[in-house]
Amino acid sequence: MFDFDQYLGFLAFLTILTIGFWLMMFLLLFVVPYWLGGNIIELLKERRDKKKAAREDK
């Protein structure tokens, strides 16, 4: 039915597929939200500092 080489190939395919799945989950659930949240916080800080500087110049 299956040769040993086909079995090893199938196991390698499943391993690569599983690693790819968990990497994608990690990126989508942790890395991307962390990156977006940090960028939004920095943008808000820059706007706040710009408004504060404009108020002090008057």
ZIRABEL-V766372 format. One record per residue. N is the residue number from 1. RES is the residue in one small letter. SS is DSSP state (hx for helix, st for strand, lp for the rest). PSI is psi in whole degrees, -180 to 180 (NA if undefined). Layout:
n res ss psi
N RES SS PSI
N RES SS PSI
This chain:
n res ss psi
1 m lp -69
2 f lp 139
3 d lp 164
4 f hx -35
5 d hx -40
6 q hx -37
7 y hx -44
8 l hx -38
9 g hx -41
10 f hx -42
11 l hx -40
12 a hx -42
13 f hx -46
14 l hx -38
15 t hx -47
16 i hx -41
17 l hx -43
18 t hx -43
19 i hx -43
20 g hx -40
21 f hx -49
22 w hx -33
23 l hx -43
24 m hx -41
25 m hx -44
26 f hx -45
27 l hx -45
28 l hx -32
29 l hx -23
30 f hx -52
31 v hx -50
32 v hx -47
33 p hx -37
34 y hx -44
35 w hx -47
36 l hx -43
37 g hx -43
38 g hx -41
39 n hx -40
40 i hx -42
41 i hx -44
42 e hx -39
43 l hx -43
44 l hx -38
45 k hx -43
46 e hx -43
47 r hx -42
48 r hx -43
49 d hx -36
50 k hx -42
51 k hx -40
52 k hx -40
53 a hx -37
54 a hx -36
55 r hx -37
56 e hx -27
57 d hx -22
58 k lp NA
